[in-house]
Amino acid sequence: MKFLPNKLEQKLKKYTFAESYVTICGKDEVMIENVSNVYECNEIMARVRAAGNDIVIWGENLKLQGYTSSTVTVFGKISSIELSSGGIN
């Protein structure tokens, strides 16, 4: 049962996750906060959406752990992190 009109719900969701936070812990751990969606994760790439940004982590033996309602932690040998404000292609 929804109480908010769809447009209002989308606006509130947009402002709820106003900023994305990426915390890099050495070469083997990345924590991303304010995650709204996990698009893909395999051994070499993890792709998430956080606060209107697409964040792609590249590396080896990547695994998602600690996925809570809005936080994702990626473990593995991290080689690079890409950030873009566009949509997923």
Secondary structure, 3 states (H helix, E strand, C coil): CCCCCHHHHHHHHHHHCCCCEEEEECCCEEEEECEEEEEEECCCEEEEEECCEEEEEEEEEEEEECCCCCEEEEEEEEEEEEEECCCCC
